[in-house]
Amino acid sequence: MKQFKKMQSIIMLVICVMFGTSTSAQNTFTLTSNNLQGQATSKERLNSSGCNGASQSPQLSWKNAPEGTKSFAITMFDPDAPTGSGWWHWVIFDIPADVNELASGAGTISAKLTPKGAIQSLTDFGVAGYGGSCPPINTGIHQYIITVYALKVDKLGLNSSTLPPGVGFNLFKNTIAKASLVFYDQY
């Protein structure tokens, strides 16, 4: 646990330096959450594969989007998954430019909490929508990176069956700025 806390402090320091969260950078594009406190809670954890969570996406809000932003996208990625290529837990795009928050649970498609026109596409679970954290046993501490992308296009021109690499390619081509936050989980 001591190693976990030390790692968490180092990562948060790196994020603050990377994204300029000092008081002198008040107009920096930032992403925050009222739910996340560094570690996954039972709300964000998966309700499958040995984990007993609610698999509920966290509340997210962002501010100071750069000029020229026409839409947003959000992803949640686990680079520590033992796959050789990480694991995509959530992919949502075509969020209108006048939106700056998603409610807790917006990743549950049946809840219909996403803004009109937003698309949740396939994850590495093989379904669209949010899939919570649940690191495989004995794989150590996993970091879950949630990123909001400010995009220069209104629509990516993709649909709900687009695989994460296809979305990622289009995000790479159309990103003006991005902001991330990280939480951790271990099973």
Buried (B, 14 or more C-beta within 10 A) or exposed (E): EEEBEEEBEEBBEEBEEEBBBEEEEEEBBBBBBEBBEBBBBEBBBBBEEEBEBBBBBBBBBBBBBEEEBBBBBBBBBBEBBEEEEBBBBBBBBBBBBEBBEBBBBBBBBEBEBBBEEBBBBBBBBEEBBBBBBBBBEEEEBBBBBBBBBBBBBEBBEBEEEBBBEBBBBBBEEBBBBBBBBBBBBBB
